[in-house]
Amino acid sequence: PATGAFPEGIAAQTRRALANLAAVLEAGGASLASVAKTTVFLKDMNDFTAMNAVYAEHFPGAAPARSTVEVARLPRDALVEVEAIALATGPAR
C-alpha cells in the first residue's frame, strides 16, 4: 500500500484487494464478517478459480452474495477489483 504497486499474479492481487477492503471496512465500523454482497471484477474470467480460492480464505463458512464479472480493463491495469456492501456495526458516521 505504501508504494501503490500491485503484487504479481491474480492470487496475490486478490489477497491485497481483500486486505485493503478489510481495512476500509474496519475504518468505517464494519468488517469482512458484516459484508452482505460483493462484486468481483476480473480482467480475465480464466482467473476465477485462483481468485475464488483466495476469496474463500477471507470468507469462510457462508460467504456473502457475490457477482463476478469480466471487464475489459481495470484501473492501473489491475487483474482484480472487489467492491462490497456491508452493515456498519460501529457508531454512525
HUCOR-V472181 format. One record per residue. N is the residue number from 0. RES is the residue in three letters. SS is DSSP state (H for helix, E for strand, C for the rest). PSI is psi in radians with two decimals (none if undefined). OMEGA is omega in whole degrees, -180 to 180 (none if undefined). Layout:
n={N:N}
res={RES:RES}
ss={SS:SS}
psi={PSI:PSI}
omega={OMEGA:OMEGA}
This chain:
n={0:1:2:3:4:5:6:7:8:9:10:11:12:13:14:15:16:17:18:19:20:21:22:23:24:25:26:27:28:29:30:31:32:33:34:35:36:37:38:39:40:41:42:43:44:45:46:47:48:49:50:51:52:53:54:55:56:57:58:59:60:61:62:63:64:65:66:67:68:69:70:71:72:73:74:75:76:77:78:79:80:81:82:83:84:85:86:87:88:89:90:91:92}
res={PRO:ALA:THR:GLY:ALA:PHE:PRO:GLU:GLY:ILE:ALA:ALA:GLN:THR:ARG:ARG:ALA:LEU:ALA:ASN:LEU:ALA:ALA:VAL:LEU:GLU:ALA:GLY:GLY:ALA:SER:LEU:ALA:SER:VAL:ALA:LYS:THR:THR:VAL:PHE:LEU:LYS:ASP:MET:ASN:ASP:PHE:THR:ALA:MET:ASN:ALA:VAL:TYR:ALA:GLU:HIS:PHE:PRO:GLY:ALA:ALA:PRO:ALA:ARG:SER:THR:VAL:GLU:VAL:ALA:ARG:LEU:PRO:ARG:ASP:ALA:LEU:VAL:GLU:VAL:GLU:ALA:ILE:ALA:LEU:ALA:THR:GLY:PRO:ALA:ARG}
ss={C:C:C:C:C:C:C:C:C:H:H:H:H:H:H:H:H:H:H:H:H:H:H:H:H:H:H:C:C:C:C:H:H:H:E:E:E:E:E:E:E:E:C:C:H:H:H:H:H:H:H:H:H:H:H:H:H:H:C:C:C:C:C:C:E:E:E:E:E:E:C:C:C:C:H:H:H:C:C:E:E:E:E:E:E:E:C:C:C:C:C:C:C}
psi={-0.57:-0.61:-0.35:0.02:2.56:2.45:2.84:2.46:2.68:-0.70:-0.82:-0.69:-0.61:-0.76:-0.79:-0.78:-0.74:-0.59:-0.74:-0.74:-0.78:-0.72:-0.74:-0.75:-0.81:-0.67:-0.45:0.18:0.41:-3.01:3.02:-0.54:-0.36:0.15:2.24:-0.54:2.42:2.72:2.19:2.20:2.11:2.43:-0.58:2.03:-0.30:-0.28:0.04:-0.82:-0.80:-0.74:-0.77:-0.60:-0.76:-0.75:-0.76:-0.55:-0.60:-0.34:1.19:2.73:-2.44:1.83:2.72:2.84:2.57:2.47:2.45:2.21:2.60:2.37:2.73:-0.67:2.48:2.76:2.41:0.45:0.59:2.79:-0.40:2.58:2.45:2.25:2.50:2.65:2.17:2.76:2.07:2.27:-0.13:-2.94:2.58:2.55:none}
omega={-177:-177:-176:180:177:171:-179:174:-176:-179:-180:179:177:177:-179:-180:-179:175:177:178:179:180:179:179:-180:178:-179:178:179:178:176:179:-179:179:179:-174:172:168:179:178:180:174:-177:-178:175:178:-175:-176:180:177:-176:178:178:179:-179:177:-177:179:180:-180:-179:180:177:174:-177:167:176:-179:173:-180:-177:-178:176:179:179:178:175:177:-176:172:-179:178:-177:170:-177:176:178:-179:-179:180:179:179:none}
